[in-house]
C-alpha cells in the first residue's frame, strides 16, 4: 500500500512538473502581464504610519483615540525654532507670523520656555485640522517667510517620515541587490544560474508588492522591510531547486532534468518553508495588531517566493540552460573538514559550554531593556526632521501632553478635576474649558447672569435679558422664564456663541464695535470648543513634568484616571497621549511575548516532529535556536541600549522560523550519514555538505539585517535590522560549532524517541547457518527486504532493523 501511494504521488508530481515546464511560454506571458499590473498596483497600497492604529480595539487608549477622532477637532500644529536671534528680533517676528494666511495663533513669550540660548521657539496652531492639506500650505508659507533665518521645524503634518523611509529603503535595496549578486557569484558553480536566481527573486518581489493593496492598509514597518526580508528569507528555495537541477542535469537532458528536479524540489522546498511560515504564524496571535499585519505580509511574500520558484523558475532554467552549461566553474566555497574534526574532538565539552551560555543568555535577555516609544531609542543616522527635533529638544523643555476625556455637560466636575490635578508636582499645567480665560478674568465655562454678561459684552441690560430669555426658550428651560430671569446663569461660551448665532440671523442687532468684539471672541471660542467639547464628551489637556517614557509616568496615568473616576463613578473616562500609548504597548507586550514564544516553538516543533519522525530531534534543534535567541537579546542588556519591544517579537519569530533551517540541513544530513560511516567522518561530511547552503543564505540574511540597521533613520526599523543581523550570525556560529557536538552525543536520544521505522541497530554478515527473526534489509544470495522468520544457510550481509540474528550450531551430527 505504501509503495503504491509513493508511486502515485511521484507520478502526480512528475505530471505536474511536466505541465509547468511544457507550458512555460504561457506562464511567461501571464507573469509579464501580472508584473505590469503589479508595477501600477504597488502604488495603490495605503500605508499606516501611526502605531496606535494597531492597538487592540478594546484597549482604553484605542477607545480614547477613536472618540477624539470622532468628536474633536485637532488643529494642525508646528514647533518652529529660529536660532541665532536676539530677544527683540524674536518678539518682533511673533505678530508677523500671526499675519500669515492660515495661522490661527502663535504661542510665544520671553520665558525660557520660548526663548533660550539665542533661540526662539514659536508654537504655531493653524486654522485647519491636522489632516487638511491647507495646513501644509500655511506651514510652507511660514518656512518661506523665515527662510533667511536658521530654521528648525518639528511637526506631524504631512507624511515626510514615510517619504524619507521609502527613499532610504530604495537605497538599501540597491545595496542588497549587489550583496546578493556577489554572494551568488561566490557560492555558485556556474555563472549562468545567477540571472535565473535573480529573475526569480524579482518576480516574487514585484508580485508581492503588487498585491499588498488587497490587504487594504499595511504598516510603514511592513511596507519598508518586507521586500528585503523576502529576499533574505526565501532565497533558499530557489537555491535548493537550482542545486537539485544541476545534480539531475549531470545525467539527464535539459528538459528531463528540469522536470525531475522540480518534482523532487516541490515537497522538499515546501517542507523547508513550513518552519519559516510556522515561526511567523506566532505573530498572528498577538494582541498588538501590528504583529498580524507584518506576519501576513511576510507569509504572503514567502508564498510568492514559492510560487516564483515552482512556476516561473522552471521556464527560466529551460531558457538559460545552455548558458548554465557553458559557464560552469569550480566552486569558490572551500571545504571545511577542520570544523568537523574540531566538533568531533570537542563533542563532550562544547554542549556543556553551550548550556552554560544559554542559561546566561536566558538570564540576561530576561532583563533586556525594552522601549515602548521613540524617546529611548535612536538610529545610527538622523534625517532632517529628526535633526530639527533634536535641536529643539536640546534647547527647550519638551512637553508631555495627555488628553483626559470625560462625559460632557458638567463644568463644575471638570473644574474640580483640573484644580485637584494642579496640586500635583507631576503636573506642569492644565487646560480645559473651565480654566481658559475669555474676557476680563472670566473663564470660558464660568456661568454669568444677564447683568454680568451685559457688562462684559457692552450690552444694555434689557437687551441681555431678552437674549437670555431666548436662550432659555431654545433650550426648553421654561421655568427660568416664569421665575426670576435675573438669577439665571449660563456658561459664558454657550451664551457668546448663542448671541453670535442670533446676530448672524439678524434677530439681534449690535453696534459695529460690539459686533467686532463679538466676532473676535467667536473665533477663539469656536476654536476652543472644537478642540475641547464634543457632542458626548469634553476633553481636558494635562501637561506633565514627567518624561513620556518611564514607570513613574505610567503609574501617574493610572492616578489621573483614578481622580477622574472619582467624579464620574458610573461613567466612562479615558486618557490618551504618547505616555498612555506606550503604557498600552507595555501591557500588550507582556501577553504577546509569551504567546509568540510559545506558539512559535509549538508550531516549529510540530513541523520538525513530522520532518524527522522523532520526538528528540525537534527538542534538540529548538533548544539550539532558542539559545541563540536568548544570546542575541543579551546584547541590549550588556550594552544598555534600548530595543523597541516590537523588534524583539518580530526578530525572535523570524530567527526561530528561518534560522532553524540551518540546523535542519545539518541534522538531516547527519542522520542520513551516521549509519553508513564512522560518526567522525559523518559529521565532517555533513558540515562540508551544509556549509555552502548555510553561508549563502546566512550571509545574505545577516548582511541585509546589518544594512537595514545602519542605513535607515527610523529607529524601530533600524533596531529590527540590527537584531536580525546579529541573531543570524549567532545562529550560524552555533549550528556550525555547537549543534554538531549536540547531535553526536544526542543521537541516541533521537533514535530511541523515533516513531518511524526503527533505525538500524546492528549489522550482520558472515557465512554459515543463521537464525533470522525480525525485520531485515540486505542480501542472501539476492536482496531481502522485509520481516523474516527463517533459518538461513549461506552467505549473508544484512542490516538488522529489529529483532535478532544468531548463528546456530550445525546439527548434522545429531
N, C-alpha and C positions, 0 to 999 in steps of 0.2 A: 504493500500500500504506500509506504513512504517513498519507495523508488518510483512508483508511478506518479505520485504527486510531484516529486522532484523533476521528473522528465517533463511533465505537463507545464510546470512553472517555467522551466528553462525554455521550453518551446514557445511559450507565450512571450517571454522576454525577447527571444530572438526574432519572433514575428513582429513584435512592436518595434524593435530596433531596425529591422529591415524596412518597415514602413517609413520610419523617421529618416533614414539615410536615403531611400529612393525618392522621397517626396521633398528633398532638400530645397529644390528651386521654389516650390510653393511656399515652404517655410521661410525662405529668404524674402520672398515678396511680402508675405504677411508681416514679417519682422520689420521690414523697411517702412511699411505703412504705419505700424504701431510706433516706430521710432519717430516718424514725422509728427504723428499725433501727440506723442509724449513731449516733443520739443515745444509744443504750444501749451499743452495741458499742465505742464510743470509750473507754469506761471499762474495757474488758477488756484493753487492751494492757499488757504488762509492760515497765516502764522500768528500764534498767540504768544505775546511777549510777557504777559503777566502771569507769574507762577500761582497767584492766588486763584486764578481761574480753575485750577485743578484741585482745589481743596474739596473735601467731601461735602456734598450738598447739605448735609445735616449739621455741619460744624457751625458754631456760633459766629465765627468770623465770616464765613461764607454767607450766612444769612444776613449779617450786618452789611456786607458789601452789596448784596443784592438789593436790600432796602435802600441804601444810599443811591444806587444806580436808578432805582425806580422813582424815588420821591424827592431827591435833592439835586440841585444843580451845582456841579463842581466847576468853578470857573478856571480857565487856564491861568497858570502862574509861571513865573520865572524868577530865579535869583540871578541878578546881574551885578557883577563886581567890576568896578573901574579902579585900576591900580595906578599908583604914582600920581595922586591928585591931592590938592590941598583941601582943607575943610570948606573954604569959601567957594572953591570951584565945585565941590561936591554938592553943597547946598544950592548953588545956582542951577545945577543940572536937574534937580528934582522937578520943578514946575515945567521945565522944558519937556521932560519925558512924559509928564501927565498930559501934555497937549497933543501927543502923538495919537493918531487915529486908532481906536480900538483899546487904548489903555484906560482901564476903569479907575485904578488907584495905584499910588506908589507909596509904599511904606518906607520912610527914611527919617532918621533924626541923627543928632550928633553924639549919641551914646556909642559905647564900644560895640554895641550890637549891630551898628550900621556904619561906623567909621573907626578903622583901626589900621595901624601900620601903613599910613598914607594910602589907604584903600577905602573906597565907599561901596557899600552893599545896598542895592535897591531891590526891595521885594515888590515885584510888579504883578498886579492882578489885571487880567484882560477882561473885556466886556462880553466875552463869549465863553461857552462851555468848553472844556478842555479837548473834546473830540471835534470841535468846529475848526475847519481849515482856516477860518478868518484869524484864529489865534496865531497861526504860523505867519500870516501876512503881517500882523501887528508886531510880532517878535522880530521879523526881518527888518521892519521899519525902525525898531529900537536899535538893532545892531548897526543899521546903516547910519543912524544919527550919531552913534557913539563910536563909529569906525576909526576915528582919529585917536582914540584912547586905547590903553592896554585893557582889553576887554575879556572877561571870562563869564560864560553863561552856563547855568545849571537849570535844566528844565526837563520835564517829562513829555513835553509837546513833541509831536511828530514821531517818526519811527527811525530815528538816527541810529539807535542801537542795532536794530535788525540790518540796516544797510551796512553798517560797519562790520558786523559779523559775517554777512554774506560775502563781502569783499575779502575778508581775512580767510574764510573757508575756501574761496576760489583760489587764493594764492597757495593755501595748504594743499589743495587737490593737485596743483601742478607739481609740487614737491613730492607728494605721494606717488604720482604717476611716474616720476623719474626714479624714485626708490624702487617701485615695483619692477620697472624695466631692468634696472641694474641687478636686482636680486634674481630675477628670472634668467637673465643672461648668465649669471654666475652659476646658478643651480641647474640650468637646462643641459640637455645632451645634444640638442640641435637648435640652431638659431631659428629655424622655421616654425618652431612651436610657440615662440614668443608672441608674434602677431595673433596667433589663434587664441591664446590665453587673454591677451589684452582686449581683443574684439569681444570675446565672451563677457569679460568684466563690464565693458562699456555698454553692451546691450542690456545686461541685468541692471546696471546703474540707471540708465536713462528710462527704462520701462518702470522701474520702481519709483523714480521721481515723478514720472508722468501719471502715476496712479494715486499719488498722495492726496489729490483733491477729492478722491472718493471717501476719504476719512473725514471730510468736512473741514476740520481745523486741527492742526498739529502744533506742538510747542516749538519755540525757537531752538530749543536744545535738540529735539528730534530732527528738525529741519536742517540743522547745522552739521551734526556729526554722523547721522545715519549713513550717508553715502560713503564716508571714509571708513566707518566700521564695517560696512557691507563688503568693501573690497578686502579688508583685512580678515573678516570672519569667514568669508565664502571662498577664498582663494584656493583652499584645499580641494574643493570639489572639482574644479577644472584641472588641477594638477594631478589628482588621482586618476581621473579619466584619461588625461594625456599620457601618463606613465603606463597605464594599462594598455592603451593603444600602441605605444612603442614596443611593448613586450609582445603583443599579438602580431604586430606587423613584421617581426623578425621571421615568422613562419608563414604568415598569410598575406595574400594580396591586399591592396589598399581597402577596397570595399568590404571584403570579408573581415578584415582586421577591425574596421570601424564598427561593424555590426556586432561582432563577438565581444569587443571591448565595451561597447555600450550596454549590451545585455548583462555583462558581468558587473559593470560600474553602477548601474541603477540601484540594485539592492545594497551594494557596498557603500555608495555615497549617501543613499537615503538613510542608512543606519548611522553613518557618521554625523549627518545633520541633526539627528534627533537629540543628541546630547546638547548641542548648541541651542536648539529650539527649547529643549527642556529647561535649560538654565534661564532662558528669557521668559518662559511661561510663568515663572515665580513672580515676576513683576506685574503680571495681570491681576494678582491678588492684593495689590497694595491699595490702602485707603486713599492715599495721595494719588490722584488720577494721572499725574504726570508719568508714573510708572507704567500703567497700562498703555498710555499714549506712546511711550518710547518702545515698549515691548512689541506692540503691534507693528510699529514702523520697522523695527529690526527683523521681526519674524517674517513680515512681508518681503523685506529685502532679501532674506535668505531663500525664501520660496522662489523669488525671481532669479536668484543665482542658480538654484537647482534647475529651474525651467530653461535658463540660458545654456547650462551645461548639457542637459539632456536633449534639448530640441534644436538649438542653434549650433552648438559646438560640433556635432557630428558632420554637418554640412561644411563647416569651416575646415575640419580635418580632411575631408574629401577634396576641398578646394586647395588647401595648402599642402596636401600630402606629398606631391613631387618636390616641393621646396624643402619640406622636412627631411626627405631622403637625401637631398643634395647638400644640406648644410649641417650634417652631423659633425660633432667634435667631441673630444674627450671631456669627461666630466671634470669640472673645476673643484667640486666638493671633495675634500680629502676623506680617506678612510680614517677612522679613529679607533683602532684596536687598543691603543693605550688606555682609553677611557674604560672600555670593557674590562681590561685586565686590572685596572685600578679598582673598579667597582667590585670585582670578584674578590680581590685581596682585602678589601675593607668591608666585606659583607656583614661581619659581626660587630663592626664599630659604628659605621655611618647610621644605621637605623636608630641606634641609641642616641647619637648626636641629633638626628632629625627630630626624634620625640622630644628631646630637651628644648630644641629650638622652637618646635611647635607649641610647647607649653608656655615658653617665654613669650612667643608671638601672641598666643591667646590672651595672656595676661596684659601685655602692652596694648594690643588692639582693643581690649575692653575699656581702656582709658583714652581711646582716640578722641582728640578734641574736635567735636562736630560744630559746625556753624549752621545756623538756620536763616541767616540773612547775609547781606553783602558787606556788613560792617566789619567783619573779622577776616574776610578772605580777599585775596588780591591775585592778579595775574602778573606774569613776568614783564608784560608790556602794557602801556596805557594808551588809549586813543584820546582824541582831542577833547571829547566830552568828559572823560574820566579825569583828565589833567585839569580841566576847569573846576570840576567838583573838588579835587584835591586842593587846589589853590584857595578856594572859598573856605574849605574846612580848616586849612592851615591858618587862616586869618580871622575867621569868625566862628562863634559857637554854633554848632548845628542844632536844629530844633527837632525834638522828638514829639510829634503830634499824634494824639489819639482822638477818635470821634466817639462820643457817648450818645447812644440813640435811645430815646425814651418815648413813651406814648405822648402824643400832643395834647394840649389843652389846659395844662396846669402849670402856669408860670411860677406859682409860689413854690411848688416842689422843685422845679428846675433851679430857682434862685437858692433854695436851701442846699441843694446838692453842690452847686458851684461854691457857695460860701464854705461848706464843710471841706470840700477838696482843697480850697485855697489855704487851709490851715496846715496842710502837709508840706514838709520841706521838699518832698519829691516833685511837687507841682510848682512850676515856674509861673504860669498864668493860665487863665481860662477865658473862654469866650462863648457866649450864648445870647439869645435874645434878651435875657434878663440882666445882662451886665454890659451891653453895648450902649454907650451914651448916644442919644439922639440930638436933643436940643436943650440948652440951658440947664444941664445937670440931670435931666430926665433920661432914664434908660428906655430902650425900645419897648420893653414889656411892662413898664410902670403904668398903673391904672390911674387915669385922670378924670376928674369931674368936668362938667361942662365949663365951669368958671376957669379951672386950671387950663383947660385946652384953649379957651378963648384968649387967655393971657399969653399962652405960648405961641399960638398961631396968629395973634393980632386980629382976632375976630370980635365982632360985637357979641355980648353975652347972649342976647336974644337969638342971634344967628346960630351961635353954638348950641343953644337949646334945641333949635329946630333940627339941626344936624343930628344931635343925639337922639331926638325923638324918631327921626327917620331910620337911624341905625337900629334902635330898639324894635321898630316895626318890621324891618327887614329880617331881623333875627328872631322874630316871634316872641320877644320879651315884652308882652303887653302889660304885664304887671308894673313895669317901670313907667309906662305911660300913665297908668292910673295912679301911681304913687307919687313920691317926691323925685322928680327928674333931676333936681339939683344935686342929689347924692349918688346918682347913677355913675358908676365908674367903668371906663372902657380902656383896655390896653392902648397905649399911645400908637403903636404900629398899626393896630387894626383900625383906629379912628382916622389916622392920617390917610391910609390907603382908601378908606371908605370915602373921605372927603374928596380925594383925588378923582375917584370914580364919579362922584356927583358933579364935580367941576367939569370933567370931560363930557358928561351927559348934558351939561347946560342947566342942571337943576339948581346948582349953587353958583352964584356969581361973586368973584373976588376982584380986588384991585390988582393992577399989574404987579406991584411989589409982593402982594400976598401970593399971587399965582406963581411968581418966580421962586419965592421961598418954598412954596409947596412942591414945586417940580424938582427943586434940588433935593429936598428931603425924600421925595418919592423914589429917586434913583437909588439913594442909599438904602432906603427901607426895602425896596423890591429886591435889591441885591442880597441884603441880609436875610430876607425871608426865603428867597430861592435857595440859599445855602444852608439855612438853619431850621426851616419849618416845611414839613411836608403835609400831605393830607391826613396821615395817620401817626406820624412820628415827628419829633423835634430832634435836632442834632446840636450837641454842645462840643466844643473843641477844647481839649486839655493838652497843654504844653508841659512836658516833664523835664526835670533837670537830670534825669537818668538817661544812660545811653540806650540805643534801640535794642542792643543785644546784651542781655545779662540776666542771670537768675533773679536778681533783685528787681529788675524791671518786670519780668514775667510775674513775679509774686505781687507786685503793686497793681498790675492789671486786674488780678483777682480782687484786690482791695477796692478798686474803683467800682467793679461790678457789685461787690458786697454793699457798698454805700448806696448805690443806685437802687438796688433791690430792696433796701430798707424802706425807701419812699414809694416803691412800686412793688409791693409784696406779691400781688396776684397777677402781675402783667409782665410781659417780656421786655427786657432791656438788653442792649447789645453794645459791644465795644469793638472798634476797628482801628487799625493803624499798622505800621510796619512791625511794631513790637508784638501785637496780637497775632499778626501773620506768622511771625517766627515762633511764637509760643504754640500756635496751632500746628506748625510743621514739626516742632519737637514732640508734641503729643502723638501725632500720627506716626512719626518715625519710631517711637517706642514699640508700636504694634507692627508696623511694616517691616522693621528689621528682623523680628522673629519670624514673621510669615515668609519673607523672602528667603531667609536662611534655611528654614525647614522645608519649604516647598521645593526650592532648587535642589537640595540634597535628595529629597524623596524622588523627584522626577528623574534626575540623572541616575540615581541608584536603580530605579525601575528599568531604565533603558539598558544599563550595564548588566543587570541581572539576566536579561534575556540575550544580551550580546555574548556573555561568557558562560551562561548556564551554570553559574556558581554563585553562592552567597558570599563567599570570602573575597573574591576578586573586587567586586564593587566597593566593599568596605575599605580595602587597601588603597585603591585608586582615589576614592573620595577623601580619605584621610590625608593623602599626599597633597591634593589640590586645596583642601580646606586649610591645611597647614600653610600652604603658600599664601592663601588669602589672609590668614592671621599675620604672617610675616610682613605682607605688603602693607597692611594698615597699622603696623607697629611703627613705621617710619614717621607718620604725623605725630605720634606720641613722643618719639625720641627727639624730633626736631622742634616740637612745639608749634608746628604750622597747622592752622585750622583747615579742615576739609569740609566742603559743603555736604550735608547729610545725604543728599540725593546722589552725589558722586559715589559714595560708599555702596549704596543699594545697586546702582547700575553696574559698577565695576565688579562687585562681588558676584553678581549674576552672570556677567559675561565671562569672568575668569573661571567660574565653575563650569559653565556650559561649553566654552571654547577651548580653554587650556587643557581640559581633561582629554581632549582628542590626542594630545601629545602622549599622555600616559596610556591611552588605549592602543596606539600604534606600537609602543614598546611592549606592553603586556601581551597583546595578541600574538605578536611575532615570537616572543619568548615562549609562550605556551605551545606554539607550533613546533619550535626547535628543541625544546628541552628533552623530549623523548627520543630524539634522533642522534643526539651527541652529548658530550660532557657539558655540564651546566656552565662551566667556564667558557667553553667555546660557543655555547648557545647565547650567552649574554654579550660576548664580543660581536658575534654575527648580528645579533638583534640591534645593537647600537649602530653598527655600520649601516644596517638597512634603514633604521629610523632617522638617522641624523639629517640626511638631505631634506626629508619632509618637514621635520621639526624646525630646522634652520631656515627653510624657505618661509613657512607660514609664521613662525615665531618672530623672525626678524622683521617681516612686513608689519605684523600687528604691533610689535613694540615700537618700531620706528614711527608708525602712524600715531601711536599714542603720544610719544615724546614730541612729535611735530605739533600736534594739537595743543599739547601742554605749554609749548614755548612760543607759539606764533599767534595765539588769539588773545585779545584783551578782555574777553568775557571770563570772569573768574570761575564761574561754575563749569563751563566747558573746559577751561584750562585744567582745572582740578581733575576732571574725569580723564582727560588725556594723559596727564602725568601719572595718575594712579594706574591706569590701564597699561601704560608702557612699562612702568616699574613692576607691576604684577606679572606681566608676561615674561619679563627677564627672569624673575624669581622662579616662575613655573618651569621655564626651560632648564635652568640650573638644577632644580630639584628632580625633574624627571630624568635628567641625564646622570646626576651624581648621587641621588638618594633612592629613587624608585627601583633601579636595578637591584640594589642590595636588599631592599624590602621584598622584592619578588623572589630573590634567591633563597632567603630564609623563610618566606611565607608561602612558597609554592605548595608545601604540604597541606597548609590550611585550605588553599584554593582547591586542591584535589579532593580533600575529604569533604568539602562542602559543595562539591559538584552535584547537580541533579540531572545531568545529561547522561549519555552513555559513559560508563565509568572509564577513567583514564587508564592508560597502560600501567600495570603494576609490576609485571615480570616478563622476562624474555626467556624462552625455552628453545634450545636447539640441541641436536645430537643424533645418535644412531642407536637403534635397538627397540625394545618394547616399552611403550609409554602409555600410561592410562590417562586419558584426557576427559575431564568432566567440567565443562564450563564454556564460556564464550571465548572464541579464539579468532585470530586472523593470521594467516601465514601459508606456508607450503608443506604439503605432504605428498611428494611426487606430483605436485599440482597445487592449485590455490584453494585454500579453505577459508571461509568467512561465515561464521555462524555459531550456533550452540551445538556442542558435541557431547555425547556420552559414549565414548568408544575407547578401545584399546588399539593403539597404532603400532605397527611393526614397520621399521624402515627409517629413512632419513626424515627428520622434522626440523622445521625452522619457524617457530610460532611466536606471536605476540599474545600472551595470555592476558586478556582484558579482565576476566573474572573467573573464579573457580580455582581448579588445581590441575597440575600435570605432573605425575610422579612416575619415575622409572620403576618397572616391575622386574622381579626375578624371572628368569627363563624356567618354565616348569616342565620341559620336555622329559627330564629325567624321572619325574614322578609317575 
